[in-house]
């Protein structure tokens, strides 16, 4: 399994090595600036591979935990998306969900109410 960053959020991507290229294509379509941005390598190159232990656990690299703000004994939300997982620190996931609900609420209002 490989761990990478989710652009625009303090969240991580977790997917198999075989599907990393598929994820890269999807992320480049969603964030086209990554194709030309000087800092894009930090999003397009994964951290070291990780492995499941005998109890079905994984240990994330320190750089990945630091990037996402995942603390020891903190809660992580795991979201299955297509062929990969997103790992969100609980606070970041709640904030993103609330922002999405507000945006959806505004888009559902009649134009005269906006």
N, C-alpha and C positions, 0 to 999 in steps of 0.2 A: 504494500500500500504506500501511496505517496501523499504528502501533505503540502498544500499550497495555500496562497492567500486569495480571498474573495475581494476583488477591487471595490472600493467604495464603502466597505464595511470592515469592522474588526471581527471577522469571521474566517474560518478555515475551510478548505476543501479537502476531502479525504476520498481518494479513489484508487483503483488498482493501477499498476504500472501499464497494463495493456490498454486502459481507457484514458490515460493521461492526454494523449494526442487528441482524442475526441473532445475532451474537456477544453483543451487549448483552443481548438477551432471554435467551440461555442463561445468561449470568453472573448476571443478576438472579434467575433461578430457583434457581441453585446457591447464591448468597449473598444471600438476601432482605434482609439488613440494609442492603445498599447502596442500597436504594430510599429509606431514611429517614436514613441516616447523614450527618452534616454533611460528612465528608471523602470521601464517595462520588464527588464530581466528579473527584477525582484518578484514580479507576479507570474512570469512565464516559466521560471525554473523552480522546480519543487525543492523542498528541503530533503534531507536524507530519507531513504525509505524507512518505514516503520513496520513492525510485525506484531501480530496478535500473539499473546502468551497463552499458556495452557488453560488459563481461566477466562479467555476471551477478552482480555484487556489490551490496550495499546498505551504506550508511553510516547507522548508528543515531544519533539525536540524543544529545548528551552527557548530558542528563537521563535518558534511557532507559538508557544504558550505566551511569551512576552508580547508578541505582535497582537494577539487576540485578547490579551488581558485575562487569560485563563489562569486562575489561582488554584493552588493546592486546596482540595476539599471544597472548591467552588462548584456551582451547578453549571453544567453545559447542556445546551439544547441541541439535539441531533435531529436534523431534517433530511429526509431522503429526497433527492431531486434527480430524476432520470436515472443515471448510472453512477452517481456519486453521492456522498454525504456532505452536508454543511454542518460545521460545529460552531455554535454561537455561545459566547458567554451569556448567561441568563439576562443580565442587565441590558446588553446590546440587543438581544432578541426582543425583549419587551419594548425597548425604545423604537426599534425598527417597526414592530407591529403597530404600535400606537401611531407613529408617523404615517404608516400606510392606511390605517383606519381613518385618520383625519383627511388625508388626500382623497380617499375614496368618498368620504362624506361630502367634501367640497365638489367633487366631480358629479355627484348625484343630485346636487341642488339645481333647481331651475336657474337658467342664466340671469333672470331678473333679480334673483335673491343674492347673487354673488357681488 
